[in-house]
Amino acid sequence: MTTPIRTERKYIEILRILKDHRDPMGAKRLSELMAERGFVLSDRAVQYYLSYLDSMGFTEKVGNMGRILTPAGIAESDNALVGDRIGFVISKLERLAYRSTFDPATGTGDVAYNLSVVPKASFEKAQAVFDAVAKSGCGFFKSYKIIEHDPRIPPGHVGFITLCSISMDGVFQRKGIPVKMAFGGRLEIERGVPLQFRDLIGYRGTTIDPLELFISSGLTSIADYTRTQTGIALANVREVPAPAKSMVEETIRLMNDCGFVFPITMGTQVFNLMKTPHRISIVAFSGLNYIGNCVEHGIEIKTEIGAGNIRFSKVLDGT
Protein backbone atom coordinates (compact mmCIF):
# COMPACT_ATOMS: atom_id res chain seq x y z
CA MET A 1 0.00 0.00 0.00
CA THR A 2 1.24 3.46 -0.83
CA THR A 3 2.30 5.59 2.12
CA PRO A 4 2.13 9.29 1.22
CA ILE A 5 4.97 11.56 2.19
CA ARG A 6 3.44 14.99 2.46
CA THR A 7 6.26 17.51 2.51
CA GLU A 8 3.95 20.28 3.68
CA ARG A 9 2.66 18.07 6.46
CA LYS A 10 6.23 17.61 7.66
CA TYR A 11 6.83 21.35 7.59
CA ILE A 12 3.70 21.81 9.70
CA GLU A 13 4.77 19.19 12.23
CA ILE A 14 8.21 20.79 12.60
CA LEU A 15 6.55 24.16 13.21
CA ARG A 16 4.23 22.63 15.80
CA ILE A 17 7.08 20.94 17.64
CA LEU A 18 9.06 24.17 17.78
CA LYS A 19 5.96 26.01 18.99
CA ASP A 20 5.43 23.46 21.78
CA HIS A 21 9.06 23.76 22.93
CA ARG A 22 10.25 27.21 23.92
CA ASP A 23 13.97 26.43 23.87
CA PRO A 24 16.06 26.26 20.67
CA MET A 25 16.05 22.80 19.13
CA GLY A 26 18.54 21.09 16.82
CA ALA A 27 17.96 18.68 13.92
CA LYS A 28 18.80 15.58 15.99
CA ARG A 29 16.19 16.29 18.66
CA LEU A 30 13.64 17.32 16.05
CA SER A 31 14.25 14.05 14.23
CA GLU A 32 13.50 12.12 17.45
CA LEU A 33 10.29 14.05 18.13
CA MET A 34 9.15 13.74 14.51
CA ALA A 35 9.59 9.96 14.77
CA GLU A 36 7.28 9.96 17.80
CA ARG A 37 4.65 11.56 15.57
CA GLY A 38 5.07 8.97 12.82
CA PHE A 39 7.53 10.86 10.56
CA VAL A 40 10.81 8.98 10.29
CA LEU A 41 13.44 11.43 9.05
CA SER A 42 17.20 11.45 9.21
CA ASP A 43 18.97 14.39 10.84
CA ARG A 44 20.09 15.43 7.38
CA ALA A 45 16.54 15.40 6.04
CA VAL A 46 15.33 17.48 8.98
CA GLN A 47 18.13 19.93 8.25
CA TYR A 48 16.84 20.17 4.67
CA TYR A 49 13.37 21.13 5.89
CA LEU A 50 14.79 23.59 8.41
CA SER A 51 16.79 25.34 5.71
CA TYR A 52 13.58 25.84 3.75
CA LEU A 53 11.75 27.15 6.84
CA ASP A 54 14.65 29.54 7.45
CA SER A 55 14.35 30.84 3.89
CA MET A 56 10.61 31.40 4.40
CA GLY A 57 11.28 33.39 7.57
CA PHE A 58 9.44 30.92 9.81
CA THR A 59 12.48 29.77 11.82
CA GLU A 60 15.82 31.24 12.82
CA LYS A 61 19.05 29.87 14.24
CA VAL A 62 20.15 30.73 17.76
CA GLY A 63 23.90 30.27 17.60
CA ASN A 64 24.75 26.58 17.72
CA MET A 65 21.81 25.73 19.98
CA GLY A 66 19.28 25.16 17.22
CA ARG A 67 16.14 26.83 15.84
CA ILE A 68 13.25 28.75 17.29
CA LEU A 69 10.08 30.00 15.66
CA THR A 70 9.86 33.56 14.44
CA PRO A 71 6.59 35.50 14.89
CA ALA A 72 5.80 34.61 11.27
CA GLY A 73 6.44 30.95 12.08
CA ILE A 74 4.04 31.07 15.02
CA ALA A 75 1.36 32.61 12.80
CA GLU A 76 2.01 30.00 10.09
CA SER A 77 1.66 27.11 12.54
CA ASP A 78 -1.68 28.53 13.73
CA ASN A 79 -2.96 29.00 10.16
CA ALA A 80 -1.80 25.50 9.21
CA LEU A 81 -4.22 24.01 11.72
CA VAL A 82 -7.06 25.30 9.58
CA GLY A 83 -5.42 24.71 6.21
CA ASP A 84 -4.57 21.17 7.25
CA ARG A 85 -8.26 20.36 7.70
CA ILE A 86 -9.96 22.31 4.94
CA GLY A 87 -8.97 22.38 1.30
CA PHE A 88 -5.42 21.17 1.98
CA VAL A 89 -5.01 19.25 -1.26
CA ILE A 90 -6.36 21.82 -3.71
CA SER A 91 -4.57 24.73 -2.04
CA LYS A 92 -1.26 22.90 -2.29
CA LEU A 93 -1.87 21.98 -5.94
CA GLU A 94 -2.84 25.54 -6.78
CA ARG A 95 0.42 26.82 -5.30
CA LEU A 96 2.38 24.33 -7.40
CA ALA A 97 0.50 25.42 -10.52
CA TYR A 98 1.28 29.05 -9.80
CA ARG A 99 4.97 28.24 -9.38
CA SER A 100 5.11 26.28 -12.65
CA THR A 101 6.74 28.36 -15.35
CA PHE A 102 6.85 25.83 -18.17
CA ASP A 103 6.53 27.22 -21.69
CA PRO A 104 5.56 24.44 -24.15
CA ALA A 105 6.54 26.58 -27.12
CA THR A 106 10.20 26.50 -26.04
CA GLY A 107 10.19 23.40 -23.81
CA THR A 108 11.74 25.39 -20.97
CA GLY A 109 10.76 26.38 -17.45
CA ASP A 110 9.65 24.62 -14.27
CA VAL A 111 7.07 21.86 -13.94
CA ALA A 112 5.43 20.30 -10.88
CA TYR A 113 6.45 16.78 -9.87
CA ASN A 114 5.74 13.86 -7.54
CA LEU A 115 8.55 12.10 -5.69
CA SER A 116 8.36 8.36 -4.99
CA VAL A 117 10.82 6.31 -2.97
CA VAL A 118 11.38 2.53 -3.10
CA PRO A 119 13.92 0.25 -1.39
CA LYS A 120 16.95 -0.51 -3.58
CA ALA A 121 16.05 -4.19 -3.38
CA SER A 122 12.81 -3.39 -5.26
CA PHE A 123 14.35 -0.96 -7.73
CA GLU A 124 14.49 -3.21 -10.81
CA LYS A 125 10.94 -4.44 -10.28
CA ALA A 126 9.70 -0.88 -9.75
CA GLN A 127 11.51 0.33 -12.85
CA ALA A 128 9.84 -2.39 -14.94
CA VAL A 129 6.46 -1.34 -13.55
CA PHE A 130 7.13 2.32 -14.32
CA ASP A 131 8.22 1.35 -17.83
CA ALA A 132 4.96 -0.55 -18.36
CA VAL A 133 2.92 2.55 -17.52
CA ALA A 134 5.04 4.74 -19.79
CA LYS A 135 4.74 2.25 -22.67
CA SER A 136 0.96 1.90 -22.28
CA GLY A 137 0.54 5.69 -22.37
CA CYS A 138 -1.46 6.02 -19.16
CA GLY A 139 0.98 8.33 -17.43
CA PHE A 140 0.63 12.10 -17.66
CA PHE A 141 4.14 12.29 -19.14
CA LYS A 142 5.91 9.83 -21.42
CA SER A 143 8.82 9.14 -19.05
CA TYR A 144 10.19 9.56 -15.51
CA LYS A 145 13.47 10.34 -13.81
CA ILE A 146 15.50 8.19 -11.39
CA ILE A 147 17.36 9.94 -8.56
CA GLU A 148 19.53 8.67 -5.72
CA HIS A 149 21.36 11.68 -4.32
CA ASP A 150 18.77 13.80 -2.58
CA PRO A 151 18.39 14.55 1.15
CA ARG A 152 14.77 13.38 1.02
CA ILE A 153 15.77 9.87 -0.07
CA PRO A 154 16.65 7.60 2.88
CA PRO A 155 19.79 5.42 2.74
CA GLY A 156 19.18 2.17 0.87
CA HIS A 157 16.43 3.67 -1.28
CA VAL A 158 16.01 5.05 -4.81
CA GLY A 159 13.76 7.89 -5.93
CA PHE A 160 11.49 8.27 -8.95
CA ILE A 161 10.34 11.65 -10.19
CA THR A 162 7.11 11.71 -12.20
CA LEU A 163 5.49 14.85 -13.56
CA CYS A 164 2.34 16.02 -11.81
CA SER A 165 -0.62 16.91 -14.01
CA ILE A 166 -1.02 20.21 -12.15
CA SER A 167 1.77 21.38 -14.48
CA MET A 168 -0.97 21.64 -17.11
CA ASP A 169 -2.86 24.14 -14.96
CA GLY A 170 0.25 26.29 -14.66
CA VAL A 171 0.63 26.40 -18.44
CA PHE A 172 -3.03 27.32 -18.97
CA GLN A 173 -2.93 30.02 -16.32
CA ARG A 174 0.12 31.68 -17.84
CA LYS A 175 -1.72 31.81 -21.15
CA GLY A 176 -4.65 33.54 -19.46
CA ILE A 177 -6.93 30.48 -19.58
CA PRO A 178 -8.94 30.01 -16.35
CA VAL A 179 -8.76 26.36 -15.33
CA LYS A 180 -10.43 24.45 -12.51
CA MET A 181 -9.22 21.13 -11.13
CA ALA A 182 -12.65 19.52 -10.75
CA PHE A 183 -12.47 15.77 -10.11
CA GLY A 184 -10.24 12.77 -9.67
CA GLY A 185 -11.68 9.46 -10.75
CA ARG A 186 -11.43 5.81 -11.75
CA LEU A 187 -11.74 5.51 -15.51
CA GLU A 188 -12.96 2.23 -17.01
CA ILE A 189 -11.18 1.29 -20.24
CA GLU A 190 -11.91 -1.69 -22.48
CA ARG A 191 -9.53 -2.75 -25.27
CA GLY A 192 -8.01 0.71 -25.32
CA VAL A 193 -11.35 2.53 -25.47
CA PRO A 194 -12.25 4.67 -22.42
CA LEU A 195 -15.88 3.97 -21.48
CA GLN A 196 -16.92 5.77 -18.30
CA PHE A 197 -15.93 6.91 -14.85
CA ARG A 198 -16.66 4.35 -12.17
CA ASP A 199 -16.19 6.92 -9.39
CA LEU A 200 -15.45 10.64 -9.11
CA ILE A 201 -14.37 12.70 -6.11
CA GLY A 202 -14.20 16.49 -6.14
CA TYR A 203 -10.94 18.19 -5.17
CA ARG A 204 -12.52 21.14 -3.38
CA GLY A 205 -12.67 20.81 0.38
CA THR A 206 -10.92 17.42 0.60
CA THR A 207 -7.91 16.79 2.81
CA ILE A 208 -6.69 13.77 0.86
CA ASP A 209 -5.93 13.44 -2.83
CA PRO A 210 -8.87 11.48 -4.35
CA LEU A 211 -6.56 9.38 -6.51
CA GLU A 212 -4.43 8.48 -3.51
CA LEU A 213 -7.60 7.21 -1.88
CA PHE A 214 -8.44 5.00 -4.86
CA ILE A 215 -4.92 3.55 -4.84
CA SER A 216 -4.82 2.81 -1.12
CA SER A 217 -8.30 1.23 -1.31
CA GLY A 218 -7.22 -1.20 -4.03
CA LEU A 219 -9.75 0.17 -6.52
CA THR A 220 -7.52 0.25 -9.61
CA SER A 221 -6.45 -2.33 -12.17
CA ILE A 222 -3.65 -0.41 -13.86
CA ALA A 223 -1.52 -3.54 -14.21
CA ASP A 224 -4.28 -5.18 -16.27
CA TYR A 225 -4.50 -2.10 -18.46
CA THR A 226 -0.76 -2.04 -19.16
CA ARG A 227 -0.93 -5.70 -20.26
CA THR A 228 -4.25 -5.88 -22.10
CA GLN A 229 -5.45 -2.28 -22.59
CA THR A 230 -8.46 -3.22 -20.44
CA GLY A 231 -8.71 -2.11 -16.83
CA ILE A 232 -9.35 0.80 -14.47
CA ALA A 233 -6.83 3.64 -14.43
CA LEU A 234 -6.66 7.00 -12.68
CA ALA A 235 -7.65 10.21 -14.42
CA ASN A 236 -8.37 13.83 -13.56
CA VAL A 237 -11.05 16.14 -14.91
CA ARG A 238 -10.37 19.85 -15.43
CA GLU A 239 -12.74 22.50 -16.64
CA VAL A 240 -11.98 25.53 -18.85
CA PRO A 241 -14.29 28.12 -20.44
CA ALA A 242 -15.74 26.93 -23.76
CA PRO A 243 -14.68 30.11 -25.65
CA ALA A 244 -11.04 29.19 -24.90
CA LYS A 245 -11.29 25.95 -26.92
CA SER A 246 -8.96 26.92 -29.79
CA MET A 247 -6.30 28.27 -27.43
CA VAL A 248 -6.58 25.16 -25.26
CA GLU A 249 -6.20 22.86 -28.27
CA GLU A 250 -3.10 24.71 -29.46
CA THR A 251 -1.58 24.59 -25.96
CA ILE A 252 -2.25 20.86 -25.73
CA ARG A 253 -0.63 20.30 -29.12
CA LEU A 254 2.52 22.08 -27.96
CA MET A 255 2.60 20.10 -24.72
CA ASN A 256 2.12 16.84 -26.63
CA ASP A 257 5.15 17.74 -28.74
CA CYS A 258 7.13 18.02 -25.47
CA GLY A 259 6.10 14.53 -24.32
CA PHE A 260 2.96 15.17 -22.26
CA VAL A 261 0.27 12.52 -22.74
CA PHE A 262 -3.21 14.08 -22.74
CA PRO A 263 -6.09 14.51 -23.21
CA ILE A 264 -7.94 11.23 -23.14
CA THR A 265 -10.88 13.26 -24.37
CA MET A 266 -12.34 16.73 -24.00
CA GLY A 267 -15.66 18.44 -24.66
CA THR A 268 -18.82 19.86 -23.12
CA GLN A 269 -20.18 16.32 -22.76
CA VAL A 270 -17.66 13.58 -21.92
CA PHE A 271 -18.27 10.03 -20.72
CA ASN A 272 -20.89 9.93 -17.95
CA LEU A 273 -20.17 13.44 -16.65
CA MET A 274 -22.89 16.06 -16.53
CA LYS A 275 -23.18 18.16 -19.67
CA THR A 276 -21.59 21.61 -19.26
CA PRO A 277 -22.46 23.74 -22.34
CA HIS A 278 -20.35 26.73 -21.24
CA ARG A 279 -17.34 24.75 -20.02
CA ILE A 280 -15.04 22.20 -21.61
CA SER A 281 -14.04 19.19 -19.54
CA ILE A 282 -10.49 17.96 -20.14
CA VAL A 283 -9.84 14.37 -19.06
CA ALA A 284 -6.20 13.37 -18.58
CA PHE A 285 -4.42 10.34 -17.18
CA SER A 286 -2.75 11.01 -13.84
CA GLY A 287 0.96 10.67 -13.11
CA LEU A 288 -0.16 8.61 -10.10
CA ASN A 289 -0.81 5.65 -12.41
CA TYR A 290 2.94 4.98 -12.06
CA ILE A 291 2.52 4.70 -8.30
CA GLY A 292 -0.76 2.79 -8.44
CA ASN A 293 0.83 0.14 -10.66
CA CYS A 294 3.62 -0.32 -8.11
CA VAL A 295 1.10 -0.81 -5.33
CA GLU A 296 -0.77 -3.40 -7.40
CA HIS A 297 2.52 -5.30 -7.82
CA GLY A 298 3.12 -5.31 -4.05
CA ILE A 299 6.07 -2.94 -4.19
CA GLU A 300 6.74 -0.90 -1.06
CA ILE A 301 6.57 2.70 -2.25
CA LYS A 302 6.23 6.06 -0.52
CA THR A 303 5.02 8.99 -2.55
CA GLU A 304 5.06 12.72 -1.98
CA ILE A 305 2.29 14.09 -4.16
CA GLY A 306 3.19 17.54 -5.44
CA ALA A 307 6.72 17.45 -4.04
CA GLY A 308 7.65 20.76 -5.66
CA ASN A 309 8.79 22.27 -8.94
CA ILE A 310 11.75 21.27 -11.08
CA ARG A 311 13.30 22.44 -14.35
CA PHE A 312 11.78 20.53 -17.24
CA SER A 313 15.24 19.89 -18.71
CA LYS A 314 16.19 17.90 -15.60
CA VAL A 315 13.36 15.45 -16.20
CA LEU A 316 14.29 14.76 -19.79
CA ASP A 317 17.65 13.15 -19.03
CA GLY A 318 15.92 10.16 -17.39
CA THR A 319 18.63 9.27 -14.89
C-alpha positions as CSV (number, residue, x, y, z in Angstrom):
1,M,0.0,0.0,0.0
2,T,1.2,3.5,-0.8
3,T,2.3,5.6,2.1
4,P,2.1,9.3,1.2
5,I,5.0,11.6,2.2
6,R,3.4,15.0,2.5
7,T,6.3,17.5,2.5
8,E,4.0,20.3,3.7
9,R,2.7,18.1,6.5
10,K,6.2,17.6,7.7
11,Y,6.8,21.4,7.6
12,I,3.7,21.8,9.7
13,E,4.8,19.2,12.2
14,I,8.2,20.8,12.6
15,L,6.6,24.2,13.2
16,R,4.2,22.6,15.8
17,I,7.1,20.9,17.6
18,L,9.1,24.2,17.8
19,K,6.0,26.0,19.0
20,D,5.4,23.5,21.8
21,H,9.1,23.8,22.9
22,R,10.2,27.2,23.9
23,D,14.0,26.4,23.9
24,P,16.1,26.3,20.7
25,M,16.1,22.8,19.1
26,G,18.5,21.1,16.8
27,A,18.0,18.7,13.9
28,K,18.8,15.6,16.0
29,R,16.2,16.3,18.7
30,L,13.6,17.3,16.0
31,S,14.2,14.0,14.2
32,E,13.5,12.1,17.5
33,L,10.3,14.1,18.1
34,M,9.2,13.7,14.5
35,A,9.6,10.0,14.8
36,E,7.3,10.0,17.8
37,R,4.6,11.6,15.6
38,G,5.1,9.0,12.8
39,F,7.5,10.9,10.6
40,V,10.8,9.0,10.3
41,L,13.4,11.4,9.0
42,S,17.2,11.4,9.2
43,D,19.0,14.4,10.8
44,R,20.1,15.4,7.4
45,A,16.5,15.4,6.0
46,V,15.3,17.5,9.0
47,Q,18.1,19.9,8.3
48,Y,16.8,20.2,4.7
49,Y,13.4,21.1,5.9
50,L,14.8,23.6,8.4
51,S,16.8,25.3,5.7
52,Y,13.6,25.8,3.8
53,L,11.8,27.1,6.8
54,D,14.7,29.5,7.5
55,S,14.4,30.8,3.9
56,M,10.6,31.4,4.4
57,G,11.3,33.4,7.6
58,F,9.4,30.9,9.8
59,T,12.5,29.8,11.8
60,E,15.8,31.2,12.8
61,K,19.1,29.9,14.2
62,V,20.2,30.7,17.8
63,G,23.9,30.3,17.6
64,N,24.8,26.6,17.7
65,M,21.8,25.7,20.0
66,G,19.3,25.2,17.2
67,R,16.1,26.8,15.8
68,I,13.3,28.8,17.3
69,L,10.1,30.0,15.7
70,T,9.9,33.6,14.4
71,P,6.6,35.5,14.9
72,A,5.8,34.6,11.3
73,G,6.4,31.0,12.1
74,I,4.0,31.1,15.0
75,A,1.4,32.6,12.8
76,E,2.0,30.0,10.1
77,S,1.7,27.1,12.5
78,D,-1.7,28.5,13.7
79,N,-3.0,29.0,10.2
80,A,-1.8,25.5,9.2
81,L,-4.2,24.0,11.7
82,V,-7.1,25.3,9.6
83,G,-5.4,24.7,6.2
84,D,-4.6,21.2,7.2
85,R,-8.3,20.4,7.7
86,I,-10.0,22.3,4.9
87,G,-9.0,22.4,1.3
88,F,-5.4,21.2,2.0
89,V,-5.0,19.3,-1.3
90,I,-6.4,21.8,-3.7
91,S,-4.6,24.7,-2.0
92,K,-1.3,22.9,-2.3
93,L,-1.9,22.0,-5.9
94,E,-2.8,25.5,-6.8
95,R,0.4,26.8,-5.3
96,L,2.4,24.3,-7.4
97,A,0.5,25.4,-10.5
98,Y,1.3,29.1,-9.8
99,R,5.0,28.2,-9.4
100,S,5.1,26.3,-12.6
101,T,6.7,28.4,-15.4
102,F,6.9,25.8,-18.2
103,D,6.5,27.2,-21.7
104,P,5.6,24.4,-24.1
105,A,6.5,26.6,-27.1
106,T,10.2,26.5,-26.0
107,G,10.2,23.4,-23.8
108,T,11.7,25.4,-21.0
109,G,10.8,26.4,-17.5
110,D,9.7,24.6,-14.3
111,V,7.1,21.9,-13.9
112,A,5.4,20.3,-10.9
113,Y,6.4,16.8,-9.9
114,N,5.7,13.9,-7.5
115,L,8.5,12.1,-5.7
116,S,8.4,8.4,-5.0
117,V,10.8,6.3,-3.0
118,V,11.4,2.5,-3.1
119,P,13.9,0.3,-1.4
120,K,16.9,-0.5,-3.6
121,A,16.0,-4.2,-3.4
122,S,12.8,-3.4,-5.3
123,F,14.3,-1.0,-7.7
124,E,14.5,-3.2,-10.8
125,K,10.9,-4.4,-10.3
126,A,9.7,-0.9,-9.8
127,Q,11.5,0.3,-12.8
128,A,9.8,-2.4,-14.9
129,V,6.5,-1.3,-13.5
130,F,7.1,2.3,-14.3
131,D,8.2,1.4,-17.8
132,A,5.0,-0.6,-18.4
133,V,2.9,2.6,-17.5
134,A,5.0,4.7,-19.8
135,K,4.7,2.2,-22.7
136,S,1.0,1.9,-22.3
137,G,0.5,5.7,-22.4
138,C,-1.5,6.0,-19.2
139,G,1.0,8.3,-17.4
140,F,0.6,12.1,-17.7
141,F,4.1,12.3,-19.1
142,K,5.9,9.8,-21.4
143,S,8.8,9.1,-19.0
144,Y,10.2,9.6,-15.5
145,K,13.5,10.3,-13.8
146,I,15.5,8.2,-11.4
147,I,17.4,9.9,-8.6
148,E,19.5,8.7,-5.7
149,H,21.4,11.7,-4.3
150,D,18.8,13.8,-2.6
151,P,18.4,14.5,1.2
152,R,14.8,13.4,1.0
153,I,15.8,9.9,-0.1
154,P,16.7,7.6,2.9
155,P,19.8,5.4,2.7
156,G,19.2,2.2,0.9
157,H,16.4,3.7,-1.3
158,V,16.0,5.0,-4.8
159,G,13.8,7.9,-5.9
160,F,11.5,8.3,-8.9
161,I,10.3,11.7,-10.2
162,T,7.1,11.7,-12.2
163,L,5.5,14.8,-13.6
164,C,2.3,16.0,-11.8
165,S,-0.6,16.9,-14.0
166,I,-1.0,20.2,-12.2
167,S,1.8,21.4,-14.5
168,M,-1.0,21.6,-17.1
169,D,-2.9,24.1,-15.0
170,G,0.2,26.3,-14.7
171,V,0.6,26.4,-18.4
172,F,-3.0,27.3,-19.0
173,Q,-2.9,30.0,-16.3
174,R,0.1,31.7,-17.8
175,K,-1.7,31.8,-21.1
176,G,-4.6,33.5,-19.5
177,I,-6.9,30.5,-19.6
178,P,-8.9,30.0,-16.4
179,V,-8.8,26.4,-15.3
180,K,-10.4,24.4,-12.5
181,M,-9.2,21.1,-11.1
182,A,-12.7,19.5,-10.8
183,F,-12.5,15.8,-10.1
184,G,-10.2,12.8,-9.7
185,G,-11.7,9.5,-10.7
186,R,-11.4,5.8,-11.7
187,L,-11.7,5.5,-15.5
188,E,-13.0,2.2,-17.0
189,I,-11.2,1.3,-20.2
190,E,-11.9,-1.7,-22.5
191,R,-9.5,-2.7,-25.3
192,G,-8.0,0.7,-25.3
193,V,-11.4,2.5,-25.5
194,P,-12.3,4.7,-22.4
195,L,-15.9,4.0,-21.5
196,Q,-16.9,5.8,-18.3
197,F,-15.9,6.9,-14.9
198,R,-16.7,4.3,-12.2
199,D,-16.2,6.9,-9.4
200,L,-15.5,10.6,-9.1
201,I,-14.4,12.7,-6.1
202,G,-14.2,16.5,-6.1
203,Y,-10.9,18.2,-5.2
204,R,-12.5,21.1,-3.4
205,G,-12.7,20.8,0.4
206,T,-10.9,17.4,0.6
207,T,-7.9,16.8,2.8
208,I,-6.7,13.8,0.9
209,D,-5.9,13.4,-2.8
210,P,-8.9,11.5,-4.4
211,L,-6.6,9.4,-6.5
212,E,-4.4,8.5,-3.5
213,L,-7.6,7.2,-1.9
214,F,-8.4,5.0,-4.9
215,I,-4.9,3.6,-4.8
216,S,-4.8,2.8,-1.1
217,S,-8.3,1.2,-1.3
218,G,-7.2,-1.2,-4.0
219,L,-9.8,0.2,-6.5
220,T,-7.5,0.2,-9.6
221,S,-6.4,-2.3,-12.2
222,I,-3.7,-0.4,-13.9
223,A,-1.5,-3.5,-14.2
224,D,-4.3,-5.2,-16.3
225,Y,-4.5,-2.1,-18.5
226,T,-0.8,-2.0,-19.2
227,R,-0.9,-5.7,-20.3
228,T,-4.3,-5.9,-22.1
229,Q,-5.5,-2.3,-22.6
230,T,-8.5,-3.2,-20.4
231,G,-8.7,-2.1,-16.8
232,I,-9.4,0.8,-14.5
233,A,-6.8,3.6,-14.4
234,L,-6.7,7.0,-12.7
235,A,-7.6,10.2,-14.4
236,N,-8.4,13.8,-13.6
237,V,-11.0,16.1,-14.9
238,R,-10.4,19.8,-15.4
239,E,-12.7,22.5,-16.6
240,V,-12.0,25.5,-18.9
241,P,-14.3,28.1,-20.4
242,A,-15.7,26.9,-23.8
243,P,-14.7,30.1,-25.7
244,A,-11.0,29.2,-24.9
245,K,-11.3,26.0,-26.9
246,S,-9.0,26.9,-29.8
247,M,-6.3,28.3,-27.4
248,V,-6.6,25.2,-25.3
249,E,-6.2,22.9,-28.3
250,E,-3.1,24.7,-29.5
251,T,-1.6,24.6,-26.0
252,I,-2.3,20.9,-25.7
253,R,-0.6,20.3,-29.1
254,L,2.5,22.1,-28.0
255,M,2.6,20.1,-24.7
256,N,2.1,16.8,-26.6
257,D,5.2,17.7,-28.7
258,C,7.1,18.0,-25.5
259,G,6.1,14.5,-24.3
260,F,3.0,15.2,-22.3
261,V,0.3,12.5,-22.7
262,F,-3.2,14.1,-22.7
263,P,-6.1,14.5,-23.2
264,I,-7.9,11.2,-23.1
265,T,-10.9,13.3,-24.4
266,M,-12.3,16.7,-24.0
267,G,-15.7,18.4,-24.7
268,T,-18.8,19.9,-23.1
269,Q,-20.2,16.3,-22.8
270,V,-17.7,13.6,-21.9
271,F,-18.3,10.0,-20.7
272,N,-20.9,9.9,-18.0
273,L,-20.2,13.4,-16.7
274,M,-22.9,16.1,-16.5
275,K,-23.2,18.2,-19.7
276,T,-21.6,21.6,-19.3
277,P,-22.5,23.7,-22.3
278,H,-20.4,26.7,-21.2
279,R,-17.3,24.8,-20.0
280,I,-15.0,22.2,-21.6
281,S,-14.0,19.2,-19.5
282,I,-10.5,18.0,-20.1
283,V,-9.8,14.4,-19.1
284,A,-6.2,13.4,-18.6
285,F,-4.4,10.3,-17.2
286,S,-2.8,11.0,-13.8
287,G,1.0,10.7,-13.1
288,L,-0.2,8.6,-10.1
289,N,-0.8,5.6,-12.4
290,Y,2.9,5.0,-12.1
291,I,2.5,4.7,-8.3
292,G,-0.8,2.8,-8.4
293,N,0.8,0.1,-10.7
294,C,3.6,-0.3,-8.1
295,V,1.1,-0.8,-5.3
296,E,-0.8,-3.4,-7.4
297,H,2.5,-5.3,-7.8
298,G,3.1,-5.3,-4.1
299,I,6.1,-2.9,-4.2
300,E,6.7,-0.9,-1.1
301,I,6.6,2.7,-2.2
302,K,6.2,6.1,-0.5
303,T,5.0,9.0,-2.5
304,E,5.1,12.7,-2.0
305,I,2.3,14.1,-4.2
306,G,3.2,17.5,-5.4
307,A,6.7,17.5,-4.0
308,G,7.7,20.8,-5.7
309,N,8.8,22.3,-8.9
310,I,11.8,21.3,-11.1
311,R,13.3,22.4,-14.3
312,F,11.8,20.5,-17.2
313,S,15.2,19.9,-18.7
314,K,16.2,17.9,-15.6
315,V,13.4,15.4,-16.2
316,L,14.3,14.8,-19.8
317,D,17.7,13.1,-19.0
318,G,15.9,10.2,-17.4
319,T,18.6,9.3,-14.9
